[in-house]
Every structure is written in structure tokens, then in C-alpha cells.
Amino acid sequence: MSVSNHAAEHTISTMKPPVVLDLVWDRDLVFKGTSGGASITLDSGSTAGPSPVQAIAFALAGCMGMDVVHILTKGRHDLRGLSIALVAERAQDDPRRIVAVDISFQVRGPVPEAQVQRAIDLSREKYCSVWHSMRQDIRLSTRYVIAAEPV
């Protein structure tokens, strides 16, 4: 019984705090938001900042990228750089949600292919909270290239 209580206490103490933000209409279809020390401008026209759908795409690419970097560097691989390109396909009818995502990772440094694939798989299957917050009927494809470092 005490083990169960200890496990419950441990789970509660390591839970992530809720995401709290403020979003204020600025003008037209432009909103300014803050959360903690971070700020963002969302713009339906993608001029003053990303549109809400672009922000989701940035969040997904960023989340998976951060996972991949964390996993590879924690595994002590010589990761020298990471670039991500994302293409999100949207439905033609309202609400024009994202229906498919293709993410390409370009890894720089002598990192074994199997470890890159493992890091991407772990991000998708276990760690990326953005992906796991999205509808799971979205088609997600990933690929990677390991680029040679310039001499």
C-alpha cells in the first residue's frame, strides 16, 4: 500500500504544470499572446506572424526536433546540426484541418542511421506531446538524410 502511495506522490510531483497563456486581439485577424516569458503574434494572413495552422506546424516540427536532438545527444552521438522541413496537407473543405504531414530531418554529423531512425520513432511514438495532442488520423511520414560535414 505504501508503495502505491509513494508512486502516486512521485507521479504528482513530476507532472508538467498546465500551459497558461493570454491571447489578446490586436487588430484585423492579428492576436498577440504571452505565456511565461515567451510571446507570439498570430496572424491569419501570415504577415505579422504565423497563422494558427502554421503555429501548429512549427510546434510539431519543433517538438520532434527537440526530441531528436535530446535523444541523440543523450546517446553521446556527434550531432553537429539538425534542419527540419515540414509540409502539411490541408483539407479542401472547412475547417481545412491538417490531414497529412511530411517531415524531413537533415542530420549533420557522423550519427548512425539506426540511431537517427530510433530517435524519430521515439519522438513520434512516445515523447512528442504536440503530435500526441493532434488527431491521430493525420497521416505522418518522416524521413531523414545524414549530411556529410564539410571538411
N, C-alpha and C positions, 0 to 999 in steps of 0.2 A: 504494500500500500504506500509506503513512504517513497519507494522508487517512482511510482506513478505520479505522486505529488511533486517530487523533485523534477521529473521530466516535464510536467506541466509548467512549473515555475521557470525552467530553463527555456522552454518554448516561448513563454510570455516575455521573458527578459530579452530574447534575441529577435523579437518581431520587429519588422521595419515600422517606423512611425507612418501614420497616414500622410498622403500627399495633400497639402493645403496650399491653395493658390487664390489669388484675387485677379479677376479679369474685368476691365473697365472699357466700355465703348468709348472710343476716341473720336472717330468721325467716319462717315460713309460706312463701309464694312471693315473698318480697322479697329482692332481691340488691342489694348496694352495689358500685359499680365506680369505678375510677380509671384515668385514662390521662393521663400527663404531669401537668399542673396541673388537669385537668378531672375532675369527679366526677359520678356519676349514680346514682340509685336506680331500679331496675326493679321493678315490682310487677305481678304477674299480674292483680290486682284493680283496678289503675289508681287506687289511693288514695295510697300513699306516693310514687308517681312513675308515669311512663308504663309501660304494658305493653311487652313486647318488640316487638310489632307496631306499637304507637303510636310507639315509638322509631324504627322503620324509616321510618314515615310522616313524622315530624319531620325525620329525616335527609334524606329525599328532598326535602321542601319547602325545607329549609334550604339544601341543596346547590344546587338550581336557583335559589333566591332569591339566594344569594351570587353565582352565575354571572351572573344578570341584572343585579344591581347593579354588579358589576365591569365587565361589558361596556358597559353604558350610561354609567357614569361615566368609563370609559377613553375612550369616544367623545365625551366632553365634553358630554353631554346634561344638561339641567337637571332631573335626577331629584330630587324632593323627598320621596318616600316610596314604600314598597312594602309591601303587605299580601298575604298568601297564604292561601287557603282550600283545603284538600285533603279530598277524600272518597275513601276506599279501600274498594272492594267486596271481600268475602272469600268464599271458597268455603264452601259449607254443610257439607262433609264434611272430616274430619281429613285433612291438617293445617291446614285452614282458612286457607290461604295467601292473600295478596293476589292477586286476579285482574284487577282493574281499578282505575285511579287517575284521578281528575279533579282537575286543579289549576287554580285561578282566581287570576290575578295582578291586583291592583289597583295601578296605577301612578299616582302623583301627580306632577304637573309637566308642562310642555309638551314631552313626548317624542314624536317622530313614531311613528305606529303601525307603520310598516315596521321601525323600529329596535327596537321592543319585540318584535315577532314574530321578528326576526332573533336577538335575544338569547336568547329562549326556545328557538328552533330550535338555536342553537349549544350551549346548555346540554344539551339532550336528545341531540343527535347527536354531540357531541364532548367536552364538558367535565365533565358531572356524573358523577363517579366512583360515586356512590351508585346512580344509575339504571343505569349500566353494570355494576354488581355484582349487580343483580337479574335475575331470569328475564326474558328478552326476549319471552316470550309474554304478558306482562302488558299489557293494553290501557291506554295512557296517552293521555289527552286533555288539552289545555291550552286556556285562553282568557285573555283579558286585557281590562281596562277601563282607560281613561285618565281619571282623575277630574280635574275642574276644581279648581284651587286656590281656596280661599275668599279673597275679597278683603279 
